[in-house]
């Protein structure tokens, strides 16, 4: 039985959506003054970099960066869930 391969562009779109959600959660923490400006900027810098890598991978046709960015998202979501009290 053949395994159906997922569409790399769809994977990138899902990954970008997830990264933007993590970014929005960090901004929400900052706006609610649950984290300071320095902590916010430190948290969003790698997220912004991951977004840039995924976007470049989409345009260059190279999807090898998806896995590393996906791992970053999972780590951020885990950290977010332990910090968010709302």
N, C-alpha and C positions, 0 to 999 in steps of 0.2 A: 504494500500500500504506500503510495507516495504521500509525503507530507506537503501540505500546501505552504508555499513560501509567502511570507507577508510582504507587503509593498513597503520598500525602504522609505519612500516619501511619507507614507502614512505613519510609519514608525517615528520619523523625524517630527512630524506634526504633533503626534501624541507627546513625544519627549519635550518639544517646545512648550506645549500647553502645560505640562507638568512643571517645567522650570519656571514658567511665568506664575503659576499658582504658588510655588515656593517663594518666589520673589514678592508676590502680593502679601503672603502671610508674614514675611519679615517686615514689610512696610507697615502692616497692620500693628505688629508688635511695637514698632517704633512710634507710630502715631498715637497709640494708647499709652505711650511712655513706659512700656514694660521692658524695653531695652533702650540704651542711650544711642546717641548718634554714632559714636565710634564703633560700638558693637554692631549696629545696623550696617554701617559701611563695610566692616570686616566680613559680615555675613553675605552681603549682596555681591561683593566683588567676584568671588568664585562662581556665583550663579550667573552673573553677567558674562563671565568668560566662557562658561559652559554653553550658554545661549549662542554666543558668537561662534563657538566651535561647531555646534549643530547646524547653524545657518550656513556656515562655510561648507560643511560636509554636504549639505543639500545642494548647494550650487556647484560644487566640484564633483559631485557624483561619488564621493567617498563616504561610506557609512561606517567606517571602522571606529569613528569617534563616538558612535551611539552608545556602545557598551560602557565606556568610561563615564560618560555623562549620566547614563542611567544609574550607575552605581552612586554617583554624587547626589542625584535626586533622592535615592533611597536613604542615604545618610542624612541629608538635610531634613527629610520628612520625619525621620526618627528623632532627630534633635528638636525639631519643631514641636512634635507631639509631647515631648518632655518639658518644653518651656511654655506652651500655650495653656492658659488656665481658663480661657473663655469657653 
